[in-house]
Amino acid sequence: MNEPAILQVILMGMITVFVCLIILIFMITAMGKVLGGFQKEEKKVSPQEQSSQETPDKTENQRIIAAISVAIAESLNKDVSQIRIHSIRKL
């Protein structure tokens, strides 16, 4: 058996794999920098417009609460008047 040839094949295979991985890292980093310049710029929104966009109106909140109440009452097999919801948090 020619053992130095086996070790040489193993070493060349490992070197090839690591060199290819390093090349892939550089290519992905370069592509990220190039494509990062094409991202859309975010539109600047004034604080008043932002607050009006984030909070839905009162009737929408009431509809959401009603839907949650009905779903909970249905899952517990109780009437809606028999349950009390103390708080609702968005997950």
N, C-alpha and C positions, 0 to 999 in steps of 0.2 A: 504494500500500500504506500502511496505517496502522500504522506501527511502534510508536508509543507504546502502542497497544492490545495488541499482542502481548507487549510487555514487562510490561504490567500483568497480563495473564492468567498469564504465567509466574510473576511475583512473588506473585500471589494464590494460585496453586497450591502454591508452595513454602511459603508462610506457613501455608496450611491443613494441609499434611502435618505440619509441625513442631508446630503447635498440637495436632493429634490425637495425635501421638506423646507429647507432654508430658502430655496428659490420660491416656493409657494408662499411663504410668509412675506417675502419682499413684494411679490406680485399682488397679493391681496392688499397689502398696505398701500401700494401705489394706486391700485384701482379705487380704494376707499378715498384717497386724497383727490383723485381726478373726478370721481363721481360726486364727491362732497360739494364741489363747486356748482353743481347743477341743481342743488336743492332749492326749493321755492323759499323765498324770503317770507317770513311770517308777517302778516298784516298787523300793523300797530293799531291797538284798540284803546280808546280812552277808558278810564276807570268807570265812568257812568254807563257806557255801552256794555262794558264787561259785566257789571252788576245786573243790568237788565237782562242779559243773555243767560246768566247762570241761574237765576231764580225764576222758576215757573210761576204763573199766576196762581191766585188762591184757589180758584175752582179746580185747577188741575191737581193741586195738592189734595183737595177734598176727594176727588175721584180716585186718586191713588190710595188714600187711606180707606175709602169705602171698599175698594177691590181687595185690599189686604185683609180687611175685617171679614169680608164674606169668605175669602179663601180659608182663613183660620177657623171661622165658625163651621164651615163645611167639613174641614178635616177633623174637627173635634166632635162632629155630629151634634152641635148645639145651635141655638138660635143666636142671631147677631146681637140681640139685646142682652144675652147672658155672658158675653165676653167683654173684657175691658183691655184696651191697648194703651200702655203707658207711654211708649216711645217707639219711634221708627227710625232706624239708622240705615243709611246706604252703605252697602259693603263694597 
